[in-house]
Amino acid sequence: MSEIVDPIRNPYAPGAGQRPPELAGRDRELAQFDVVLERVARHRPERSLVLTGLRGVGKTVLLNALRSAAIGRLWGTGKIEARPDVSLRRPVTAALHMAIRELAPRHRAPDRIDDFLSVLKAFALRSNPTNGKIRDRWQPGIDVPPTVGLADSGDIEIDIVELFTDAAAIATDVGAGIALFIDEMQDLEPEDVSAICAACHELSQSGAPLIVVGAGLPHLPAVLSASKSYSERLFRYVRIDRLERPAADQALLAPAEREDVTFTPDALDALYSAADGYPYFVQAYGKVTWDVAPASPVTVEDVLVAAPEAEAELAVGFFGSRYERATPAEREYMRAMATLGEGDSPVATADVAISLGRKPSSLSPARDSLIKKGLIYSAERGAIAFTVPHFGRYLRSQPV
């Protein structure tokens, strides 16, 4: 007798940064990070880590999984989501405060923890003067007085180097490490990128047990390189891409089989074709297909019925919400990109200008704004591409 496919037991989880029921296809990255954690704990030289990829490939999910691995090793951890035009001081303060709180119960000298918190508070409260005024009069909620003379110069690069060095000393005291996770790292302000690079450089030279694990869009390596010429030697870059077919099948089958449901081979073929291996799409199509399927095994007919509904949901929640953030001029630019591009391949900025009958210089504001909004990125010199997979296809399907 066929097992009824109960929508209440639907295991699939399409969501921003939401961990899928089966984290398939990322075993290599997790294993490599375990090696990094062990090497740092043994004071072996190791680079910080940067994950790059398009939206929807699971960078945030993997970042969270790496953080869980660090917590499992009793490291102190903190996480930041970078935002454009927002100073790094507040989020770094909150993240390191959390990391030190995780380590504090194992430290033999409570006064040493208070000393660090004093430094952290001084770092949080100090910023560069602007027109004779001090910005960021924010109170960080740390119940000790701020120290004087450490991490409080007002120069973010000097202060972060001193702060990270002091935090790493706490980790050394308890025989552990600290990992600072930064999502959307490409959105950091240039001076903050420079500060993070300088701190990683200093820490790597001294062998201090503090690492940065960043995640961002494909142009993040270029952002780091523009800040510090030596950044390519500071970080190990890991490109996160779509899932290969076996991993995509595993992402669908493993959670389904835990609910006594399976898929026919033809259904898996159709789902892989629709999702194109992108983890977010795998979850989105899997969820809707489960909901429409009456019984196990789920068939290709169920997938064909579900596909229009899944595509409609993606059009609103995944594609449409991003398109709505663009101005009319930016939408015109993206539509020109969509008509020129095949799949997710980059297009030349010169070709976009020709398509619109405009001078390239007149389109620079729209292009730069789209990059800042995270809708496109500079794939290579003179070329841009969408940060969202299948976005060009979505635009081509929309009425003008």
BANU-342659 format. One record per residue (C-alpha): x, y, z; residue in three letters. Coordinates in nm, 2 decimals. Example, Ala and Ser with C-alpha at 12.3 -4.5 7.8 and 13.67 -1.06 7.14 Angstrom:
BEGIN
1.23 -0.45 0.78 ALA .
1.37 -0.11 0.71 SER .
END
This chain:
BEGIN
0.00 0.00 0.00 MET .
0.13 0.35 -0.09 SER .
0.23 0.58 0.19 GLU .
0.02 0.90 0.20 ILE .
0.23 1.21 0.16 VAL .
0.12 1.43 0.45 ASP .
0.18 1.80 0.41 PRO .
0.22 1.84 0.78 ILE .
0.53 1.62 0.77 ARG .
0.68 1.81 0.48 ASN .
1.05 1.82 0.56 PRO .
1.18 2.07 0.31 TYR .
1.28 2.42 0.42 ALA .
1.33 2.69 0.16 PRO .
1.43 3.00 0.36 GLY .
1.71 3.26 0.39 ALA .
1.99 3.09 0.57 GLY .
1.76 2.82 0.70 GLN .
1.94 2.48 0.74 ARG .
1.79 2.22 0.51 PRO .
1.69 1.88 0.66 PRO .
1.99 1.73 0.48 GLU .
2.30 1.93 0.43 LEU .
2.41 1.75 0.12 ALA .
2.72 1.81 -0.09 GLY .
2.92 2.00 0.17 ARG .
3.12 1.72 0.34 ASP .
3.45 1.83 0.19 ARG .
3.42 2.19 0.32 GLU .
3.32 2.06 0.67 LEU .
3.61 1.82 0.68 ALA .
3.85 2.09 0.57 GLN .
3.73 2.32 0.84 PHE .
3.78 2.05 1.10 ASP .
4.15 2.04 0.99 VAL .
4.17 2.42 1.03 VAL .
4.03 2.41 1.38 LEU .
4.27 2.14 1.48 GLU .
4.57 2.31 1.33 ARG .
4.49 2.65 1.49 VAL .
4.43 2.47 1.83 ALA .
4.78 2.33 1.79 ARG .
4.93 2.67 1.71 HIS .
5.00 2.57 1.35 ARG .
4.99 2.84 1.08 PRO .
4.66 2.86 0.91 GLU .
4.47 3.11 0.70 ARG .
4.13 3.25 0.77 SER .
3.85 3.13 0.53 LEU .
3.63 3.30 0.28 VAL .
3.33 3.13 0.11 LEU .
3.20 3.29 -0.21 THR .
2.91 3.21 -0.44 GLY .
2.58 3.33 -0.59 LEU .
2.28 3.38 -0.38 ARG .
2.09 3.06 -0.31 GLY .
2.39 2.82 -0.31 VAL .
2.38 2.79 0.07 GLY .
2.67 3.01 0.19 LYS .
2.49 3.12 0.50 THR .
2.38 2.76 0.58 VAL .
2.74 2.64 0.54 LEU .
2.87 2.94 0.75 LEU .
2.63 2.84 1.03 ASN .
2.74 2.47 1.00 ALA .
3.10 2.57 1.03 LEU .
3.02 2.78 1.34 ARG .
2.85 2.47 1.49 SER .
3.17 2.28 1.43 ALA .
3.37 2.54 1.61 ALA .
3.13 2.54 1.90 ILE .
3.16 2.16 1.91 GLY .
3.53 2.21 1.96 ARG .
3.46 2.44 2.26 LEU .
3.57 2.75 2.07 TRP .
3.43 3.09 2.13 GLY .
3.23 3.21 1.84 THR .
3.04 3.52 1.72 GLY .
2.86 3.60 1.40 LYS .
2.81 3.93 1.21 ILE .
2.60 4.01 0.91 GLU .
2.76 4.30 0.74 ALA .
2.54 4.58 0.60 ARG .
2.62 4.87 0.37 PRO .
2.70 5.20 0.54 ASP .
2.71 5.04 0.89 VAL .
3.02 5.07 1.10 SER .
3.19 4.74 1.21 LEU .
3.23 4.85 1.57 ARG .
2.89 4.75 1.70 ARG .
2.86 4.41 1.54 PRO .
3.22 4.32 1.62 VAL .
3.16 4.42 1.98 THR .
2.85 4.20 2.01 ALA .
3.02 3.91 1.83 ALA .
3.33 3.91 2.05 LEU .
3.13 3.97 2.36 HIS .
2.94 3.64 2.28 MET .
3.27 3.46 2.20 ALA .
3.44 3.56 2.52 ILE .
3.13 3.47 2.73 ARG .
3.15 3.12 2.58 GLU .
3.51 3.09 2.70 LEU .
3.49 3.27 3.03 ALA .
3.36 2.98 3.25 PRO .
3.68 2.79 3.17 ARG .
3.91 3.08 3.24 HIS .
4.09 3.06 3.58 ARG .
4.12 3.44 3.62 ALA .
3.79 3.62 3.62 PRO .
3.98 3.95 3.64 ASP .
4.14 3.88 3.31 ARG .
3.79 3.85 3.15 ILE .
3.69 4.18 3.30 ASP .
4.01 4.33 3.16 ASP .
3.92 4.22 2.82 PHE .
3.56 4.34 2.85 LEU .
3.70 4.68 2.94 SER .
3.90 4.69 2.62 VAL .
3.60 4.57 2.43 LEU .
3.39 4.85 2.58 LYS .
3.65 5.11 2.49 ALA .
3.66 4.98 2.13 PHE .
3.28 5.00 2.11 ALA .
3.26 5.35 2.23 LEU .
3.54 5.50 2.03 ARG .
3.50 5.63 1.68 SER .
3.66 5.90 1.46 ASN .
3.55 6.26 1.52 PRO .
3.32 6.40 1.25 THR .
3.29 6.78 1.23 ASN .
3.41 6.80 1.59 GLY .
3.15 6.55 1.72 LYS .
3.19 6.19 1.83 ILE .
2.97 5.95 1.64 ARG .
2.81 5.63 1.77 ASP .
2.71 5.73 2.12 ARG .
2.59 5.38 2.17 TRP .
2.63 5.19 2.50 GLN .
2.73 4.83 2.45 PRO .
2.58 4.68 2.77 GLY .
2.91 4.57 2.92 ILE .
2.91 4.63 3.29 ASP .
3.27 4.73 3.34 VAL .
3.44 5.07 3.29 PRO .
3.62 5.12 2.95 PRO .
4.00 5.09 2.96 THR .
4.22 5.36 2.83 VAL .
4.51 5.32 2.58 GLY .
4.41 4.99 2.40 LEU .
4.18 4.95 2.10 ALA .
4.05 5.31 2.16 ASP .
4.25 5.52 1.92 SER .
3.96 5.58 1.69 GLY .
4.15 5.43 1.39 ASP .
3.95 5.11 1.32 ILE .
4.25 4.93 1.17 GLU .
4.47 4.99 1.48 ILE .
4.19 4.92 1.72 ASP .
4.07 4.59 1.56 ILE .
4.43 4.46 1.55 VAL .
4.47 4.53 1.92 GLU .
4.12 4.40 2.00 LEU .
4.16 4.07 1.81 PHE .
4.51 4.02 1.96 THR .
4.37 4.06 2.31 ASP .
4.08 3.83 2.24 ALA .
4.31 3.57 2.11 ALA .
4.51 3.58 2.43 ALA .
4.20 3.49 2.62 ILE .
4.15 3.19 2.39 ALA .
4.51 3.09 2.44 THR .
4.46 3.09 2.82 ASP .
4.19 2.83 2.80 VAL .
4.35 2.62 2.52 GLY .
4.09 2.70 2.26 ALA .
4.03 2.94 1.98 GLY .
3.79 3.21 1.86 ILE .
3.62 3.21 1.52 ALA .
3.45 3.53 1.40 LEU .
3.19 3.46 1.12 PHE .
3.10 3.74 0.88 ILE .
2.81 3.70 0.64 ASP .
2.76 3.93 0.34 GLU .
3.12 4.03 0.38 MET .
3.13 4.22 0.06 GLN .
2.91 4.48 0.22 ASP .
3.17 4.59 0.47 LEU .
3.29 4.95 0.44 GLU .
3.63 4.98 0.27 PRO .
3.80 5.09 0.59 GLU .
3.65 4.80 0.78 ASP .
3.77 4.55 0.51 VAL .
4.12 4.70 0.55 SER .
4.10 4.66 0.93 ALA .
3.99 4.29 0.91 ILE .
4.27 4.21 0.66 CYS .
4.53 4.39 0.88 ALA .
4.41 4.19 1.19 ALA .
4.42 3.86 1.00 CYS .
4.77 3.94 0.88 HIS .
4.89 4.02 1.24 GLU .
4.72 3.71 1.39 LEU .
4.86 3.48 1.12 SER .
5.21 3.61 1.18 GLN .
5.19 3.55 1.56 SER .
5.00 3.22 1.53 GLY .
4.73 3.36 1.76 ALA .
4.42 3.13 1.78 PRO .
4.16 3.37 1.62 LEU .
4.03 3.32 1.27 ILE .
3.78 3.50 1.05 VAL .
3.54 3.30 0.84 VAL .
3.37 3.52 0.58 GLY .
3.10 3.45 0.32 ALA .
2.99 3.67 0.03 GLY .
2.92 3.72 -0.33 LEU .
3.16 3.61 -0.61 PRO .
3.33 3.95 -0.62 HIS .
3.43 3.94 -0.25 LEU .
3.79 3.83 -0.33 PRO .
3.82 4.14 -0.55 ALA .
3.69 4.36 -0.26 VAL .
3.95 4.21 -0.03 LEU .
4.23 4.25 -0.28 SER .
4.14 4.61 -0.35 ALA .
4.18 4.68 0.02 SER .
4.51 4.50 0.08 LYS .
4.74 4.37 -0.19 SER .
4.84 4.07 0.03 TYR .
4.48 3.96 0.09 SER .
4.50 3.67 -0.15 GLU .
4.76 3.52 0.08 ARG .
4.56 3.59 0.40 LEU .
4.26 3.38 0.32 PHE .
4.17 3.04 0.17 ARG .
3.90 3.10 -0.08 TYR .
3.63 2.84 -0.13 VAL .
3.39 2.87 -0.41 ARG .
3.04 2.73 -0.32 ILE .
2.84 2.63 -0.62 ASP .
2.53 2.43 -0.72 ARG .
2.50 2.07 -0.61 LEU .
2.61 1.79 -0.83 GLU .
2.33 1.55 -0.92 ARG .
2.40 1.28 -0.64 PRO .
2.41 1.55 -0.37 ALA .
2.08 1.71 -0.50 ALA .
1.92 1.37 -0.50 ASP .
2.04 1.31 -0.14 GLN .
1.90 1.65 -0.03 ALA .
1.56 1.53 -0.15 LEU .
1.56 1.16 -0.07 LEU .
1.72 1.15 0.27 ALA .
1.46 1.36 0.45 PRO .
1.18 1.21 0.26 ALA .
1.28 0.85 0.34 GLU .
1.29 0.94 0.71 ARG .
0.91 1.01 0.66 GLU .
0.87 0.68 0.46 ASP .
0.83 0.86 0.13 VAL .
1.04 0.83 -0.18 THR .
1.06 0.96 -0.54 PHE .
1.07 0.78 -0.87 THR .
1.38 0.82 -1.08 PRO .
1.18 1.03 -1.34 ASP .
1.06 1.26 -1.06 ALA .
1.42 1.32 -0.95 LEU .
1.52 1.39 -1.31 ASP .
1.25 1.65 -1.34 ALA .
1.34 1.81 -1.00 LEU .
1.70 1.84 -1.08 TYR .
1.62 1.99 -1.42 SER .
1.39 2.25 -1.25 ALA .
1.62 2.33 -0.96 ALA .
1.94 2.32 -1.17 ASP .
2.12 2.20 -0.86 GLY .
2.09 2.52 -0.66 TYR .
2.02 2.43 -0.30 PRO .
1.75 2.69 -0.24 TYR .
1.57 2.58 -0.55 PHE .
1.60 2.22 -0.45 VAL .
1.42 2.30 -0.13 GLN .
1.16 2.52 -0.30 ALA .
1.06 2.27 -0.56 TYR .
1.08 1.98 -0.32 GLY .
0.84 2.15 -0.07 LYS .
0.57 2.23 -0.33 VAL .
0.61 1.89 -0.49 THR .
0.56 1.71 -0.16 TRP .
0.25 1.92 -0.09 ASP .
0.08 1.83 -0.42 VAL .
0.18 1.46 -0.42 ALA .
-0.10 1.23 -0.30 PRO .
0.11 0.93 -0.22 ALA .
0.46 0.77 -0.23 SER .
0.64 0.73 -0.45 PRO .
0.63 1.09 -0.57 VAL .
0.61 1.08 -0.95 THR .
0.72 1.30 -1.24 VAL .
0.35 1.39 -1.29 GLU .
0.35 1.54 -0.93 ASP .
0.66 1.74 -1.02 VAL .
0.49 1.88 -1.34 LEU .
0.18 1.98 -1.14 VAL .
0.40 2.14 -0.87 ALA .
0.64 2.33 -1.09 ALA .
0.42 2.62 -1.19 PRO .
0.33 2.68 -0.83 GLU .
0.69 2.66 -0.71 ALA .
0.79 2.90 -0.99 GLU .
0.52 3.15 -0.89 ALA .
0.64 3.14 -0.53 GLU .
1.00 3.20 -0.64 LEU .
0.88 3.48 -0.87 ALA .
0.73 3.67 -0.57 VAL .
0.96 3.58 -0.28 GLY .
1.30 3.51 -0.44 PHE .
1.31 3.71 -0.76 PHE .
1.03 3.97 -0.73 GLY .
1.14 4.10 -0.39 SER .
1.48 4.18 -0.52 ARG .
1.35 4.33 -0.85 TYR .
1.12 4.56 -0.64 GLU .
1.42 4.71 -0.47 ARG .
1.55 4.85 -0.80 ALA .
1.48 5.19 -0.94 THR .
1.33 5.23 -1.29 PRO .
1.68 5.31 -1.43 ALA .
1.82 5.00 -1.25 GLU .
1.54 4.78 -1.38 ARG .
1.61 4.90 -1.74 GLU .
1.98 4.81 -1.69 TYR .
1.89 4.46 -1.56 MET .
1.65 4.40 -1.84 ARG .
1.92 4.48 -2.09 ALA .
2.15 4.24 -1.92 MET .
1.88 3.97 -1.93 ALA .
1.83 4.01 -2.31 THR .
2.21 3.98 -2.37 LEU .
2.30 3.70 -2.14 GLY .
2.27 3.33 -2.18 GLU .
2.19 3.15 -1.85 GLY .
2.39 3.31 -1.57 ASP .
2.68 3.40 -1.79 SER .
2.84 3.75 -1.75 PRO .
2.77 4.02 -2.01 VAL .
2.99 4.31 -2.12 ALA .
2.90 4.65 -1.98 THR .
2.98 4.80 -2.32 ALA .
2.71 4.57 -2.48 ASP .
2.46 4.68 -2.22 VAL .
2.53 5.04 -2.32 ALA .
2.49 4.96 -2.69 ILE .
2.17 4.78 -2.62 SER .
2.02 5.08 -2.44 LEU .
2.17 5.33 -2.69 GLY .
2.36 5.51 -2.42 ARG .
2.71 5.60 -2.33 LYS .
2.87 5.37 -2.08 PRO .
2.95 5.66 -1.85 SER .
2.59 5.76 -1.83 SER .
2.50 5.41 -1.70 LEU .
2.76 5.39 -1.43 SER .
2.53 5.52 -1.15 PRO .
2.27 5.25 -1.22 ALA .
2.54 4.98 -1.24 ARG .
2.72 5.09 -0.93 ASP .
2.39 5.11 -0.74 SER .
2.29 4.76 -0.85 LEU .
2.63 4.63 -0.73 ILE .
2.58 4.81 -0.39 LYS .
2.23 4.66 -0.36 LYS .
2.38 4.31 -0.43 GLY .
2.18 4.25 -0.74 LEU .
2.47 4.23 -0.98 ILE .
2.85 4.19 -0.94 TYR .
3.16 4.26 -1.14 SER .
3.24 3.92 -1.28 ALA .
3.55 4.03 -1.45 GLU .
3.70 4.35 -1.59 ARG .
3.43 4.51 -1.81 GLY .
3.17 4.25 -1.74 ALA .
2.88 4.21 -1.49 ILE .
2.65 3.92 -1.39 ALA .
2.35 3.87 -1.17 PHE .
2.41 3.76 -0.82 THR .
2.09 3.56 -0.82 VAL .
2.08 3.24 -1.03 PRO .
1.82 3.23 -1.31 HIS .
1.74 3.60 -1.26 PHE .
1.79 3.67 -1.62 GLY .
1.54 3.40 -1.71 ARG .
1.29 3.55 -1.46 TYR .
1.33 3.90 -1.62 LEU .
1.28 3.77 -1.97 ARG .
0.96 3.61 -1.86 SER .
0.81 3.93 -1.72 GLN .
0.61 4.18 -1.92 PRO .
0.78 4.51 -2.00 VAL .
END
